[in-house]
Amino acid sequence: MDEKPHWLDEPRNVRRLWRGFLVVLVLTVLAQWLVPLPPHFEIESVFGFNAWFGFAVCAAMIVFAKVLALVLKRPDTYYGKRDD
């Protein structure tokens, strides 16, 4: 079994991806100077609002999903024992 390892198995490549994503994130936030969007609410005029608001909402959705999973989770034996 001589399989070629996946390119994401190397930590060096994972670090490169993280750095690339961070560069894209920073460039996206800095692009706010080049493309000014008219704010609908006063808080939208804060620099980088879309970035940190998006991050906060994403984190809130993850926390909500974890709490919802605790409420909706069923035990492994919910449907009874299997007859194998």
DRENTI-993507 format. One record per residue (C-alpha): z, y, x; chain. Coordinates in Angstrom, 1 decimal. Layout:
<pz: Z, py: Y, px: X, c: A>
...
END
This chain:
<pz: 0.0, py: 0.0, px: 0.0, c: A>
<pz: -1.3, py: 2.8, px: 2.1, c: A>
<pz: -1.3, py: 5.8, px: -0.2, c: A>
<pz: -2.0, py: 9.3, px: 1.0, c: A>
<pz: 1.1, py: 11.6, px: 0.3, c: A>
<pz: 0.6, py: 14.3, px: -2.2, c: A>
<pz: 0.3, py: 17.8, px: -0.8, c: A>
<pz: 3.4, py: 19.0, px: -2.6, c: A>
<pz: 5.5, py: 16.3, px: -0.9, c: A>
<pz: 5.6, py: 18.4, px: 2.3, c: A>
<pz: 8.3, py: 21.1, px: 2.2, c: A>
<pz: 6.1, py: 23.5, px: 4.2, c: A>
<pz: 3.6, py: 23.6, px: 1.3, c: A>
<pz: 6.4, py: 24.1, px: -1.3, c: A>
<pz: 7.7, py: 27.1, px: 0.8, c: A>
<pz: 4.1, py: 28.5, px: 0.9, c: A>
<pz: 3.8, py: 28.3, px: -2.9, c: A>
<pz: 7.2, py: 30.0, px: -3.4, c: A>
<pz: 6.2, py: 32.8, px: -1.0, c: A>
<pz: 2.8, py: 33.1, px: -2.7, c: A>
<pz: 4.4, py: 33.3, px: -6.2, c: A>
<pz: 6.8, py: 36.0, px: -5.0, c: A>
<pz: 4.0, py: 38.0, px: -3.5, c: A>
<pz: 2.1, py: 37.9, px: -6.8, c: A>
<pz: 5.3, py: 38.9, px: -8.7, c: A>
<pz: 5.9, py: 41.9, px: -6.4, c: A>
<pz: 2.2, py: 42.9, px: -6.7, c: A>
<pz: 2.4, py: 42.7, px: -10.4, c: A>
<pz: 5.5, py: 44.8, px: -10.6, c: A>
<pz: 4.0, py: 47.4, px: -8.2, c: A>
<pz: 0.8, py: 47.5, px: -10.3, c: A>
<pz: 2.8, py: 49.4, px: -12.9, c: A>
<pz: 2.2, py: 52.5, px: -10.8, c: A>
<pz: -1.5, py: 52.0, px: -11.0, c: A>
<pz: -1.7, py: 51.2, px: -14.7, c: A>
<pz: 0.8, py: 53.2, px: -16.6, c: A>
<pz: 1.5, py: 51.9, px: -20.1, c: A>
<pz: 2.8, py: 54.3, px: -22.7, c: A>
<pz: 6.3, py: 53.2, px: -23.8, c: A>
<pz: 7.0, py: 52.5, px: -27.4, c: A>
<pz: 10.7, py: 52.7, px: -26.8, c: A>
<pz: 12.7, py: 54.7, px: -24.2, c: A>
<pz: 13.8, py: 51.6, px: -22.3, c: A>
<pz: 10.2, py: 50.6, px: -21.6, c: A>
<pz: 9.9, py: 53.6, px: -19.3, c: A>
<pz: 12.3, py: 52.0, px: -16.8, c: A>
<pz: 10.3, py: 50.8, px: -13.7, c: A>
<pz: 9.9, py: 47.1, px: -13.8, c: A>
<pz: 11.0, py: 46.7, px: -17.4, c: A>
<pz: 8.5, py: 44.1, px: -18.3, c: A>
<pz: 9.4, py: 42.0, px: -15.3, c: A>
<pz: 13.1, py: 41.9, px: -15.8, c: A>
<pz: 12.9, py: 41.8, px: -19.6, c: A>
<pz: 10.6, py: 38.8, px: -19.3, c: A>
<pz: 12.9, py: 37.1, px: -16.9, c: A>
<pz: 15.9, py: 37.7, px: -19.1, c: A>
<pz: 14.2, py: 36.4, px: -22.2, c: A>
<pz: 13.0, py: 33.3, px: -20.4, c: A>
<pz: 16.5, py: 32.6, px: -19.1, c: A>
<pz: 17.9, py: 33.2, px: -22.7, c: A>
<pz: 15.4, py: 30.7, px: -24.1, c: A>
<pz: 16.5, py: 28.1, px: -21.5, c: A>
<pz: 20.1, py: 28.6, px: -22.4, c: A>
<pz: 19.3, py: 28.4, px: -26.1, c: A>
<pz: 17.4, py: 25.2, px: -25.6, c: A>
<pz: 20.3, py: 23.6, px: -23.7, c: A>
<pz: 22.7, py: 24.5, px: -26.5, c: A>
<pz: 20.3, py: 23.3, px: -29.2, c: A>
<pz: 19.9, py: 20.0, px: -27.3, c: A>
<pz: 23.7, py: 19.5, px: -27.4, c: A>
<pz: 23.7, py: 20.1, px: -31.2, c: A>
<pz: 20.7, py: 17.9, px: -31.9, c: A>
<pz: 21.3, py: 15.1, px: -29.4, c: A>
<pz: 21.7, py: 11.6, px: -30.8, c: A>
<pz: 23.4, py: 8.7, px: -29.1, c: A>
<pz: 21.2, py: 6.0, px: -27.5, c: A>
<pz: 22.3, py: 3.6, px: -30.2, c: A>
<pz: 21.4, py: 5.9, px: -33.1, c: A>
<pz: 18.8, py: 3.5, px: -34.5, c: A>
<pz: 20.9, py: 0.5, px: -33.9, c: A>
<pz: 20.4, py: -2.4, px: -31.5, c: A>
<pz: 16.9, py: -3.6, px: -30.7, c: A>
<pz: 16.1, py: -7.2, px: -31.4, c: A>
<pz: 14.2, py: -8.2, px: -28.2, c: A>
END
